[in-house]
Every structure is written in structure tokens, then in C-alpha cells.
Amino acid sequence: MASTIQSRQPAYRIYYVSTAVLGGAAMAYSWYQVFRMGADYRWLMLTALTLIAASFTLKIPGTGAKISIADTFVLITMVFFGPAAGCLTAALEALAGSMRGSTSARRWKFALFNTSNVALCAYLSGLLYFLVLGRDPLYQDPGVSLAGLFPAAALLALAYYLLNSVTVAAIVALESGKSIFRFWLDHFVWHSINYFACTFGAVLIAVHSSSITPFHLAAAGMVVTIYCAYRNILGKLALIRSR
């Protein structure tokens, strides 16, 4: 195993640095885009809510990865304000979540990759979403129905899930000398439920954002239910692994 890990270190370093550079470029361009169009106070409010929600996380057993209901606010930001705003909100949420590492060196190393990676995944997913949707963000072009948003939202959920899960599985597998596909299959398949629940909840909330409606309650209930179900499932997995 030691020789395998040693042989994979060059690939690990290349992947780590490439992700940091590309993610940093995505964040820099997103800052430019957001402040060129003007920072909307609603985006700032959503970002604040995202950072609060980031404290409610669930750790996936056997990995350093976590899931959070904060993804809902990230996706609301993306659907409502576009990929640049979604990228920055996702990056701030990832940075806040990364500050809980065991040691200072490990914490900053993880924070750099995690923030850059999440920012890049969010930006690319957002670009794909609006390319398929063929419309401007909701704050610029609010006249759209749920039926018109859902096909693109399903693609957004799938893209964001795959990009996030595969890239995280890759960095962990390269560092430990494991198979990327096997590691992803063992630890991230059921993670897709969280992304789809958060995405459709985000769409319901974003479309009916002018006032509190039954859609808001349904969306919030769906996200909370998924979160509680995940907490129960992951708790049982952790118990099984400890035996």
C-alpha cells in the first residue's frame, strides 16, 4: 500500500494544484461578475443564511466529506441570481465548513481544495443549468413556471452532485491510493438524494420568493425531512462500521 500511495503522489499534487487554480479563477471571475451587476441585498441575505445553515452538517462515514442543508441556499442563490453568485455563496459555505479541521495545517490544506473545488463545481453546474434553461436568472426574468424550470433543475442537481462527489472521491482516493470509482461507489452514491432534494426545494422557494406560500412550506419540509432521514441513515452506518 505504501508504494501505491507513493506512486500516486504526483497525480495527487497535479490534481490538487489544478483544482486550486481553476477554482480560484472561477471565484475571481464571479466576483467581477457580481460586482459589475451590483450586489443585491437579497444575495447577501441568502449568503448569510447559507453560512448559518452550514453549521448543520452530517459526516459521511469513512470519508472526510459532509452534507449540509446549506446546499439548498446555495442552489436558491444560483437559480435566482446566476452561476457567479452561486459560485461565491458555495465557496463561502465551503470555506466556513472547512474551518473545523483537526490541525491548522490540515485545516488550511483542506480549506484551499474544498473551497476551490466547490466553487468550480457550482459555477460549471450553474452555467449548464442556464444553458439548458435558455433564460436569465429569476431576479432578471421572473416570468417562468415550475414546469419550465424542473427539467433544467434535474440536470442541475445531477451535474452538481456528480461534479462534487467525483472530485471529492478523486482527491481522497489519490491521497490514499484507493480506486476512485470504488471509493465513489462505496461512499457517495446515496449522496445524490441530498442534491436532488435541495435542488427541487430551492426551485420551489425561488419561484415563489415574493411571499410565503404553501410551496415554501413544502420545500422546507422536504429539505428538513431529507436531512433527518440522512442523519438516521448515516448514524446507523457509523454504528455498523464501528462493530
C-alpha positions in Angstrom: 0.0 0.0 0.0 2.9 2.4 0.8 4.4 2.0 -2.6 1.0 2.6 -4.2 0.4 5.8 -2.3 3.9 7.0 -3.2 3.4 6.3 -6.9 0.1 8.3 -6.8 1.6 11.4 -5.1 2.5 13.2 -8.4 -1.1 12.7 -9.7 -2.4 13.9 -6.3 -0.3 17.1 -6.4 -1.2 17.9 -10.0 -4.9 17.4 -9.3 -4.8 19.4 -6.1 -2.9 22.4 -7.7 -5.1 22.3 -10.9 -8.3 22.4 -8.8 -7.0 25.3 -6.7 -6.0 27.3 -9.8 -9.2 26.6 -11.7 -11.4 27.2 -8.7 -9.6 30.4 -7.9 -10.1 31.6 -11.4 -13.8 30.8 -11.2 -14.1 32.8 -7.9 -12.2 35.8 -9.3 -14.4 35.9 -12.4 -17.5 35.5 -10.3 -16.5 38.4 -8.0 -16.1 40.6 -11.1 -19.5 39.5 -12.5 -21.4 40.0 -9.2 -20.0 43.5 -8.5 -20.3 44.6 -12.1 -24.0 43.9 -12.0 -24.3 45.2 -8.4 -24.5 43.1 -5.2 -28.2 42.6 -4.4 -29.1 42.7 -0.7 -31.1 39.5 -1.2 -28.0 37.7 -2.3 -26.2 38.9 0.8 -29.1 37.7 3.0 -29.1 34.3 1.2 -25.3 34.0 1.8 -25.8 34.8 5.5 -28.4 32.1 5.7 -26.1 29.7 3.9 -23.3 30.3 6.4 -25.8 29.7 9.3 -27.1 26.5 7.8 -23.6 25.3 7.2 -23.3 24.5 10.9 -25.9 21.7 10.4 -23.8 19.1 8.7 -23.7 15.3 8.6 -20.4 13.4 8.1 -20.4 10.5 5.6 -18.8 7.5 7.5 -15.4 6.5 6.2 -14.7 9.8 4.4 -13.9 13.4 5.3 -16.9 14.6 3.3 -20.0 16.1 4.8 -23.5 17.0 3.6 -25.5 20.0 4.7 -28.9 21.7 4.2 -26.8 24.8 3.3 -26.8 23.4 -0.3 -30.4 24.5 -0.6 -29.5 28.1 -0.1 -26.5 27.8 -2.5 -28.9 26.4 -5.1 -31.5 29.1 -4.4 -28.8 31.7 -5.0 -27.8 30.0 -8.2 -31.3 29.8 -9.6 -32.2 33.3 -8.6 -29.0 35.2 -9.2 -27.0 33.1 -11.6 -23.8 31.0 -11.6 -21.5 33.7 -10.5 -23.5 34.5 -7.3 -24.0 30.7 -6.7 -20.3 30.1 -7.1 -19.3 32.7 -4.4 -22.0 31.6 -2.0 -20.9 28.0 -2.4 -17.2 29.0 -1.9 -18.0 30.9 1.3 -20.1 28.0 2.6 -17.2 25.6 1.8 -14.7 27.8 3.5 -16.8 28.1 6.6 -17.3 24.3 6.8 -13.5 23.7 6.2 -12.5 25.6 9.3 -13.2 22.6 11.5 -10.1 20.5 10.6 -8.2 18.7 13.3 -4.9 20.7 12.9 -4.1 24.1 11.5 -2.0 22.7 8.6 -4.6 20.1 7.7 -7.4 22.7 8.1 -5.9 25.2 5.6 -4.9 22.4 3.2 -8.4 21.1 3.2 -9.9 24.6 3.0 -8.0 25.5 -0.1 -9.0 22.4 -2.0 -12.6 22.3 -0.8 -13.3 26.0 -1.4 -11.8 26.0 -4.9 -13.4 22.7 -5.8 -16.9 23.6 -4.6 -16.7 27.0 -6.3 -15.7 25.4 -9.6 -18.4 22.7 -9.4 -21.1 25.3 -8.6 -20.0 27.6 -11.4 -19.9 24.9 -14.0 -23.2 23.4 -12.9 -24.8 26.9 -13.0 -23.5 27.5 -16.5 -25.0 24.2 -17.7 -28.3 25.0 -15.9 -28.8 28.3 -17.6 -27.6 27.0 -21.0 -30.3 24.3 -20.9 -32.9 26.7 -19.4 -32.2 29.3 -22.1 -33.3 32.2 -19.8 -31.8 34.8 -17.5 -31.7 34.3 -13.7 -35.1 34.7 -12.0 -34.3 38.1 -10.5 -33.9 39.4 -14.1 -36.6 37.2 -15.8 -39.2 36.1 -13.2 -41.9 35.0 -15.6 -41.3 31.3 -15.6 -43.4 28.3 -14.4 -42.3 25.4 -12.2 -42.8 23.1 -15.2 -40.4 25.2 -17.2 -37.7 25.1 -14.5 -37.9 21.4 -13.4 -36.2 19.7 -16.4 -33.2 22.1 -16.1 -33.3 21.8 -12.3 -33.0 18.0 -12.6 -29.9 18.4 -14.8 -28.5 21.0 -12.3 -29.0 18.5 -9.4 -27.3 15.7 -11.4 -24.4 17.9 -12.6 -23.7 19.4 -9.2 -23.9 16.0 -7.5 -21.6 14.3 -9.9 -19.1 17.1 -10.1 -18.9 17.4 -6.3 -18.9 13.7 -5.5 -16.5 12.6 -8.2 -14.0 15.3 -7.5 -14.0 14.7 -3.7 -13.7 11.0 -4.3 -10.8 11.6 -6.6 -8.8 13.7 -4.1 -9.4 11.2 -1.3 -8.6 8.2 -3.5 -5.4 9.7 -4.9 -4.2 10.6 -1.5 -4.8 7.2 0.0 -4.0 5.1 -3.1 -7.5 3.7 -3.5 -9.6 3.2 -6.6 -11.5 6.4 -7.4 -14.5 4.6 -8.8 -14.7 2.1 -6.0 -14.4 4.8 -3.4 -17.1 6.9 -5.1 -19.4 3.9 -5.3 -18.9 2.9 -1.7 -19.4 6.4 -0.2 -21.2 8.8 -2.5 -24.0 7.0 -4.4 -26.7 7.8 -1.8 -25.5 11.3 -1.5 -27.4 12.1 -4.7 -30.7 12.2 -2.7 -29.5 15.2 -0.8 -28.7 17.1 -4.0 -32.0 16.4 -5.7 -34.0 17.3 -2.6 -32.1 20.5 -2.1 -32.3 21.5 -5.8 -36.1 21.0 -6.1 -36.6 22.6 -2.8 -34.5 25.6 -4.0 -36.6 25.9 -7.2 -39.9 25.8 -5.3 -38.7 28.6 -2.9 -37.0 30.7 -5.6 -40.1 30.7 -7.9 -42.4 31.7 -5.1 -40.0 34.1 -3.5 -42.2 37.2 -3.4 -44.3 35.9 -0.5 -44.7 33.0 1.9 -46.8 30.3 0.2 -47.6 26.6 0.7 -44.7 25.9 -1.7 -42.3 27.4 0.8 -43.6 25.1 3.5 -43.5 22.1 1.2 -40.0 22.9 0.1 -38.8 23.5 3.7 -40.5 20.3 4.8 -38.9 18.3 2.1 -35.4 19.5 2.9 -35.8 19.0 6.6 -37.3 15.5 6.1 -34.3 14.5 3.9 -31.9 15.9 6.4 -33.5 13.9 9.3 -33.6 10.8 7.2 -29.9 11.2 6.3 -29.0 11.7 9.9 -30.7 8.5 10.8 -29.2 6.5 8.0 -25.7 7.8 8.5 -25.9 7.2 12.2 -26.8 3.6 11.5 -23.9 3.3 9.0 -21.5 4.7 11.6 -22.7 2.2 14.1 -22.3 -0.7 11.7 -18.8 0.4 10.8 -17.8 0.6 14.5 -18.7 -3.1 15.1 
